Amino acid sequence: MASQRKAYRATIVHCVADPKDVGLDNCYQFFEDGLLVIENGYVIDIGDAQALLKKQPKNVKITEYNNKIITSGFIDTHIHYPQTRIIASYGDQLLDWLENYTFPEEMRFSDPSYARHTAELFFDQLMRNGTTTAMVFGTVHKQSVDIFFELAQKRHLRMIAGKVLMDRNAPTELTDTAESGYQDSKALIEKWHNKDRLLYAITPRFAPTSSPQQLEMAGKLLAKYPDVYMQTHISENPKEIEWVQALFPDRSGYLDVYDHYGLLHNRSILAHGVHLSDKECQRLAETDSAIAFCPTSNLFLGSGLFKLSKLENYHVKVGMGTDVGAGTSFSLLQTMNEAYKVMQLQHEKLHPLKSLYLATLGGARALQLDDKIGNLAVGKEADFVVLDLHATPLLKVRTEQANTLEEILFVLMTLGDDRTVYQTYILGEKAFDSSL
């Protein structure tokens, strides 16, 4: 139906494969003068504008952009919505940061009004940064996830979230029990999982804050609902790893704790993985679990340098994560900037096309959603972002003298931030416009 069809004309680039699998020349599609055609929230065509314009009905609405690039919406595979207001908190590494900043802030989410206001702020920030899908931690409070899903549903967002499970080694106000965590999670799964674009993730914060009994119940929950996700943290900080070893002396390592309780499967996303052993990388691959690479957080908390090539040598799925609030930006462009530096410190290069892959199609594959999102292929959900090459005077000067697509992408990833996002679209409908 022509009245439901819309087209967007601009330079278009999107990833179609992982560069490590097909090489840099075959991992993307690029249309210098491209046309993206949307109908009823889905991509129905993409290609060269001159060719596709001839196929469109005469009354189709065409939006044209100058000095802009359209690409697939960004995918954040690890972020905490309750930590939005404590981003940029000074001076601690992981365990102290939790005690001094995270736990006091998350106590405030017992107030539904506070949770609602923070969730609205969180979604506004995602949209202005071009992030169209995210895997999100709530708090221990069931209502924090109810509110999150309610507001995400109103915005037609594809979001994955879960109630934190935490029954020990945390303030009393933030602990549940093995049984209450199970029942609350079960109720949330049955209410929200696969409702519209919403998906549920069973969410033990990390091994030290869940008892063996709670992890066992989480495993039972995952067995009962095998199509839900599991999200948690792993091997972020050396002191954290030592703590896990002391709490679970019968397990062979940090990953083995989760493995023992049946928490590793093809929808398990474990954040950080900075200090994984070879054996753990192998087991992640065997279980088809994924790792969220969170460079801004790893640098901010002094956790260490993520070994991307090591994970990829074992064929472990990797997506990009901001990890707000320990992460220092909602922007996946800025996250790509820090990822490049993490690799440089290890004397390795991160090509801009690989960065774009990790923040889009790579994230979708890590989340088992690449049949729906991750690029602009025909049939995909029409979540996309319009990036402004002239968003700042410096960006304008630098991109105007760039000679290749790779150079333009690298400049965007190095100098870009939320100001670079001109518009964000969800299912083909405008969800953010920087000009308004």
C-alpha positions as CSV (number, residue, x, y, z in Angstrom):
1,M,0.0,0.0,0.0
2,A,1.6,3.2,-1.2
3,S,0.2,5.2,1.7
4,Q,2.1,3.0,4.1
5,R,5.4,3.1,2.2
6,K,8.2,5.5,2.8
7,A,11.6,5.9,1.4
8,Y,14.8,7.5,2.7
9,R,17.5,8.7,0.3
10,A,21.1,9.2,1.6
11,T,24.5,7.5,1.7
12,I,23.8,4.1,3.1
13,V,26.1,1.6,4.7
14,H,25.3,-1.6,6.7
15,C,27.1,-4.8,7.7
16,V,26.0,-8.1,6.1
17,A,28.7,-10.4,7.6
18,D,31.6,-10.6,10.1
19,P,34.8,-9.3,8.5
20,K,36.7,-12.2,10.1
21,D,34.5,-14.7,8.1
22,V,34.3,-13.0,4.7
23,G,37.0,-10.3,4.6
24,L,36.6,-6.6,4.7
25,D,35.6,-6.3,1.1
26,N,32.6,-8.6,1.5
27,C,31.3,-7.7,5.0
28,Y,29.2,-4.7,4.1
29,Q,26.9,-3.0,1.5
30,F,27.5,0.6,0.5
31,F,25.4,2.9,-1.6
32,E,26.8,6.3,-2.1
33,D,23.4,7.5,-3.3
34,G,21.2,4.9,-1.7
35,L,17.5,4.4,-1.1
36,L,16.0,2.6,1.9
37,V,12.3,1.7,1.4
38,I,10.1,0.9,4.4
39,E,6.6,-0.4,4.5
40,N,4.6,-1.2,7.7
41,G,7.8,-1.0,9.8
42,Y,9.9,-3.4,7.8
43,V,12.6,-2.9,5.1
44,I,11.2,-3.9,1.7
45,D,14.0,-2.7,-0.5
46,I,17.5,-1.2,-0.3
47,G,19.9,-0.3,-3.0
48,D,21.0,2.4,-5.5
49,A,18.6,5.3,-5.5
50,Q,18.4,5.8,-9.2
51,A,17.4,2.2,-9.8
52,L,14.9,1.9,-6.9
53,L,13.2,5.2,-7.5
54,K,11.8,4.0,-10.8
55,K,10.1,1.1,-8.9
56,Q,8.3,3.3,-6.4
57,P,4.7,4.5,-6.6
58,K,4.4,8.2,-7.6
59,N,2.9,9.3,-4.3
60,V,5.4,7.5,-2.0
61,K,7.0,10.0,0.4
62,I,10.7,10.3,0.0
63,T,12.9,11.9,2.6
64,E,16.3,13.1,1.3
65,Y,19.4,13.8,3.3
66,N,22.5,15.7,2.5
67,N,25.8,15.0,4.2
68,K,24.2,12.2,6.2
69,I,24.8,8.4,6.4
70,I,22.0,5.9,7.2
71,T,23.0,2.8,9.0
72,S,21.3,0.1,11.1
73,G,20.3,1.1,14.6
74,F,23.0,0.4,17.3
75,I,22.7,-2.6,19.6
76,D,23.9,-2.4,23.2
77,T,24.4,-5.8,24.6
78,H,25.0,-4.7,28.2
79,I,23.6,-1.7,30.1
80,H,22.0,-0.9,33.5
81,Y,19.1,1.4,33.3
82,P,19.0,2.0,37.1
83,Q,22.6,3.4,36.9
84,T,21.7,6.2,34.5
85,R,21.9,8.9,37.2
86,I,25.3,7.7,38.6
87,I,27.3,7.7,35.4
88,A,30.6,9.5,35.9
89,S,31.0,8.7,39.6
90,Y,34.5,9.2,40.7
91,G,37.3,7.0,41.9
92,D,36.6,3.3,42.5
93,Q,37.2,-0.1,41.0
94,L,34.5,-2.6,40.6
95,L,33.7,-3.9,44.1
96,D,34.0,-0.6,45.9
97,W,32.1,1.1,43.0
98,L,29.2,-1.3,43.7
99,E,29.2,-0.5,47.4
100,N,29.6,3.2,47.2
101,Y,27.5,4.1,44.2
102,T,25.5,1.3,42.6
103,F,23.8,-0.2,45.7
104,P,22.8,3.2,47.2
105,E,21.3,4.3,43.9
106,E,19.4,1.1,43.2
107,M,17.8,1.3,46.7
108,R,15.9,4.3,45.3
109,F,14.0,2.1,42.9
110,S,11.7,0.9,45.6
111,D,9.9,4.1,44.7
112,P,7.9,3.4,41.4
113,S,7.9,7.1,40.6
114,Y,11.7,7.3,40.7
115,A,11.9,4.1,38.6
116,R,9.5,5.6,36.0
117,H,11.3,8.9,35.7
118,T,14.7,7.2,35.4
119,A,13.4,4.7,32.7
120,E,12.0,7.6,30.7
121,L,15.4,9.4,30.9
122,F,17.1,6.1,30.0
123,F,15.0,5.6,26.8
124,D,15.4,9.3,25.8
125,Q,19.2,8.8,26.0
126,L,19.1,5.6,24.0
127,M,17.1,7.3,21.2
128,R,19.4,10.4,21.1
129,N,22.4,8.1,20.8
130,G,20.9,5.9,18.1
131,T,20.6,2.8,20.2
132,T,17.5,0.9,19.1
133,T,18.0,-2.4,21.0
134,A,19.6,-3.1,24.3
135,M,20.0,-5.9,26.9
136,V,19.2,-4.2,30.2
137,F,19.6,-4.9,33.9
138,G,16.8,-3.7,36.2
139,T,17.1,-3.8,40.0
140,V,16.0,-6.4,42.5
141,H,12.6,-4.8,42.6
142,K,10.1,-6.6,40.4
143,Q,8.3,-3.3,39.7
144,S,11.5,-1.8,38.2
145,V,11.2,-4.3,35.3
146,D,7.4,-4.0,35.0
147,I,7.9,-0.2,34.6
148,F,10.7,-0.7,32.1
149,F,8.8,-3.0,29.9
150,E,5.6,-0.9,30.1
151,L,7.5,2.2,28.8
152,A,9.5,0.2,26.2
153,Q,6.2,-1.2,24.9
154,K,4.7,2.3,24.4
155,R,7.8,3.3,22.4
156,H,7.6,0.0,20.3
157,L,11.2,-0.8,21.2
158,R,12.9,-4.1,20.9
159,M,14.3,-4.5,24.4
160,I,15.6,-7.4,26.6
161,A,15.6,-6.9,30.4
162,G,15.3,-8.7,33.7
163,K,14.9,-8.4,37.4
164,V,18.2,-8.7,39.3
165,L,18.6,-11.8,41.4
166,M,20.6,-11.0,44.5
167,D,20.2,-12.9,47.8
168,R,23.5,-12.3,49.6
169,N,26.5,-10.0,49.9
170,A,24.4,-6.9,49.3
171,P,22.4,-4.5,51.4
172,T,19.3,-6.0,53.0
173,E,17.1,-3.6,51.1
174,L,18.4,-5.0,47.8
175,T,18.2,-8.7,48.5
176,D,15.5,-11.2,47.5
177,T,15.5,-14.9,48.2
178,A,16.0,-17.9,46.0
179,E,12.2,-18.6,46.0
180,S,11.0,-15.0,45.7
181,G,13.5,-14.3,42.9
182,Y,12.2,-17.4,41.1
183,Q,8.6,-16.5,41.5
184,D,9.1,-12.8,40.6
185,S,11.1,-13.7,37.5
186,K,8.5,-16.4,36.5
187,A,5.7,-13.8,36.7
188,L,7.7,-11.3,34.6
189,I,8.5,-13.9,32.0
190,E,4.9,-14.9,31.6
191,K,3.8,-11.2,31.5
192,W,6.4,-9.7,29.2
193,H,8.5,-12.3,27.3
194,N,7.7,-12.2,23.5
195,K,5.0,-9.5,24.1
196,D,5.3,-7.2,21.1
197,R,9.1,-6.6,20.8
198,L,9.9,-7.3,24.4
199,L,12.1,-10.2,25.6
200,Y,13.1,-11.4,29.1
201,A,16.5,-12.2,30.6
202,I,17.0,-14.1,33.8
203,T,19.4,-11.8,35.6
204,P,21.7,-13.0,38.5
205,R,23.8,-9.9,39.1
206,F,27.0,-11.9,39.4
207,A,28.0,-15.1,41.2
208,P,29.1,-13.4,44.5
209,T,25.6,-12.0,45.1
210,S,23.7,-15.1,44.5
211,S,23.7,-18.2,46.8
212,P,24.1,-21.7,45.3
213,Q,20.4,-22.1,46.0
214,Q,19.5,-19.0,44.0
215,L,21.7,-20.0,41.0
216,E,20.1,-23.4,41.1
217,M,16.6,-21.9,41.0
218,A,17.8,-19.6,38.1
219,G,18.9,-22.7,36.2
220,K,15.5,-24.4,36.8
221,L,13.8,-21.2,35.5
222,L,16.0,-21.3,32.3
223,A,15.1,-25.0,31.8
224,K,11.4,-24.2,32.2
225,Y,11.6,-21.3,29.7
226,P,14.4,-22.2,27.3
227,D,13.8,-19.4,24.9
228,V,14.4,-16.7,27.5
229,Y,17.8,-15.0,27.9
230,M,20.3,-15.1,30.7
231,Q,22.5,-12.1,31.5
232,T,25.2,-11.7,34.1
233,H,28.8,-10.5,34.7
234,I,32.0,-12.5,34.5
235,S,35.7,-12.1,35.0
236,E,35.7,-8.3,35.1
237,N,38.1,-7.7,37.9
238,P,40.9,-9.8,39.5
239,K,39.6,-9.2,43.0
240,E,36.1,-10.3,41.8
241,I,37.6,-13.5,40.4
242,E,39.3,-14.3,43.7
243,W,36.1,-13.7,45.6
244,V,34.2,-16.1,43.3
245,Q,36.9,-18.8,43.9
246,A,36.6,-18.3,47.7
247,L,32.7,-18.5,47.6
248,F,32.6,-21.5,45.2
249,P,35.7,-23.6,46.1
250,D,34.2,-26.7,44.4
251,R,34.0,-25.1,41.0
252,S,37.0,-25.1,38.6
253,G,36.6,-21.4,37.8
254,Y,34.3,-18.5,37.5
255,L,32.5,-19.7,34.3
256,D,32.1,-23.1,35.8
257,V,29.9,-21.6,38.5
258,Y,27.3,-20.6,35.9
259,D,27.9,-23.8,33.9
260,H,27.3,-26.0,36.9
261,Y,23.9,-24.4,37.5
262,G,22.8,-24.7,33.9
263,L,23.0,-21.1,33.0
264,L,24.9,-21.3,29.7
265,H,23.0,-21.6,26.5
266,N,22.6,-19.8,23.1
267,R,20.9,-16.9,24.7
268,S,23.3,-16.3,27.6
269,I,25.1,-13.0,27.5
270,L,28.0,-12.5,29.9
271,A,29.4,-9.0,30.3
272,H,33.1,-8.2,30.3
273,G,35.1,-11.5,30.2
274,V,38.3,-9.5,30.5
275,H,40.3,-12.3,32.3
276,L,38.9,-15.5,30.8
277,S,41.1,-18.6,30.5
278,D,41.5,-20.6,27.3
279,K,39.3,-23.4,28.9
280,E,36.6,-20.9,29.6
281,C,36.7,-19.5,26.1
282,Q,36.3,-23.0,24.7
283,R,33.3,-23.7,27.0
284,L,31.6,-20.4,26.0
285,A,31.9,-21.6,22.3
286,E,30.6,-25.0,23.1
287,T,27.5,-23.6,24.8
288,D,27.1,-20.9,22.1
289,S,27.1,-18.3,24.9
290,A,28.1,-14.7,24.1
291,I,30.3,-12.0,25.6
292,A,29.5,-8.3,25.8
293,F,32.7,-6.2,25.2
294,C,32.4,-3.0,27.4
295,P,35.5,-0.9,26.7
296,T,34.5,2.4,28.4
297,S,33.6,0.6,31.6
298,N,36.7,-1.7,31.6
299,L,38.9,1.4,31.3
300,F,37.0,3.5,33.7
301,L,37.0,0.9,36.5
302,G,40.6,-0.2,35.7
303,S,39.5,-3.7,35.0
304,G,41.8,-4.6,32.2
305,L,41.9,-5.0,28.4
306,F,39.4,-7.2,26.6
307,K,41.1,-9.8,24.4
308,L,38.8,-9.7,21.3
309,S,41.1,-11.8,19.1
310,K,41.3,-14.5,21.8
311,L,37.5,-14.8,22.0
312,E,37.2,-14.9,18.2
313,N,39.9,-17.6,17.9
314,Y,37.5,-19.8,19.9
315,H,34.5,-18.6,17.8
316,V,32.8,-17.0,20.7
317,K,30.0,-14.5,19.8
318,V,30.9,-10.9,20.8
319,G,28.7,-7.8,20.9
320,M,29.4,-4.3,22.1
321,G,28.1,-2.9,25.4
322,T,28.2,0.5,27.0
323,D,27.7,-0.8,30.6
324,V,26.3,2.5,31.7
325,G,26.7,3.6,34.5
326,A,30.3,2.3,35.0
327,G,30.5,2.9,31.2
328,T,31.0,6.6,30.5
329,S,28.7,7.1,27.5
330,F,25.4,6.0,26.1
331,S,27.0,6.5,22.7
332,L,28.1,3.4,20.9
333,L,30.2,5.7,18.6
334,Q,32.2,6.6,21.7
335,T,32.2,3.0,22.8
336,M,33.8,2.1,19.5
337,N,36.3,4.9,20.0
338,E,37.4,3.3,23.3
339,A,37.3,-0.2,21.8
340,Y,39.9,0.9,19.3
341,K,42.2,2.2,22.0
342,V,41.8,-1.1,24.0
343,M,43.0,-3.0,21.0
344,Q,45.8,-0.5,20.3
345,L,47.1,-1.0,23.8
346,Q,47.4,-4.7,22.9
347,H,49.2,-3.9,19.6
348,E,46.2,-4.9,17.6
349,K,44.1,-2.9,15.1
350,L,40.3,-2.7,15.2
351,H,39.1,-1.8,11.7
352,P,36.1,0.6,11.5
353,L,34.0,-1.9,9.6
354,K,34.7,-4.4,12.4
355,S,33.6,-1.8,14.9
356,L,30.4,-1.1,13.0
357,Y,29.8,-4.9,12.8
358,L,30.2,-5.3,16.6
359,A,27.8,-2.5,17.3
360,T,25.1,-3.7,14.9
361,L,25.0,-7.1,13.3
362,G,27.5,-8.6,15.8
363,G,25.3,-7.5,18.6
364,A,22.2,-9.0,16.9
365,R,24.0,-12.3,16.4
366,A,25.1,-12.4,20.0
367,L,21.4,-11.9,21.0
368,Q,20.1,-14.4,18.5
369,L,18.2,-11.6,16.8
370,D,20.0,-11.3,13.5
371,D,16.9,-12.6,11.7
372,K,15.1,-9.5,12.8
373,I,17.6,-6.7,13.4
374,G,21.3,-5.9,13.0
375,N,21.3,-4.6,9.4
376,L,19.0,-3.1,6.8
377,A,18.4,-6.3,4.7
378,V,15.0,-6.8,3.2
379,G,12.6,-8.3,5.7
380,K,14.3,-6.8,8.8
381,E,12.6,-4.5,11.3
382,A,13.2,-1.0,10.2
383,D,15.3,0.3,13.1
384,F,17.9,2.7,11.7
385,V,19.9,5.8,12.5
386,V,20.8,8.9,10.4
387,L,24.3,10.1,11.2
388,D,25.3,13.8,10.5
389,L,28.7,14.2,8.9
390,H,28.5,17.9,9.7
391,A,27.3,17.6,13.3
392,T,30.2,19.6,14.6
393,P,32.6,22.0,12.9
394,L,35.6,19.6,13.4
395,L,33.6,16.6,12.2
396,K,32.6,18.6,9.1
397,V,36.2,19.6,8.3
398,R,37.5,16.1,8.9
399,T,34.9,14.1,7.0
400,E,35.2,16.5,4.0
401,Q,38.8,15.6,3.5
402,A,38.3,11.8,4.0
403,N,38.9,9.8,0.9
404,T,37.3,6.4,1.6
405,L,34.3,5.0,3.4
406,E,36.6,3.4,5.9
407,E,38.1,6.7,6.7
408,I,34.7,8.4,7.1
409,L,33.6,5.6,9.5
410,F,36.7,5.9,11.5
411,V,36.3,9.6,11.9
412,L,32.7,9.1,12.9
413,M,33.7,6.6,15.5
414,T,36.5,8.8,16.9
415,L,34.9,12.2,16.9
416,G,31.3,11.2,17.0
417,D,28.9,11.1,19.9
418,D,25.2,11.9,20.6
419,R,25.6,15.1,18.5
420,T,26.3,13.0,15.5
421,V,22.9,11.3,15.6
422,Y,20.6,13.4,13.5
423,Q,17.6,11.1,13.7
424,T,16.6,7.7,15.1
425,Y,13.9,5.5,13.6
426,I,12.0,2.7,15.3
427,L,10.0,0.4,13.0
428,G,10.2,3.1,10.4
429,E,8.8,5.8,12.6
430,K,10.9,8.7,13.8
431,A,11.7,8.4,17.5
432,F,14.4,11.1,17.8
433,D,15.1,14.2,15.8
434,S,18.0,16.5,16.8
435,S,16.5,19.4,14.9
436,L,13.5,19.6,17.1
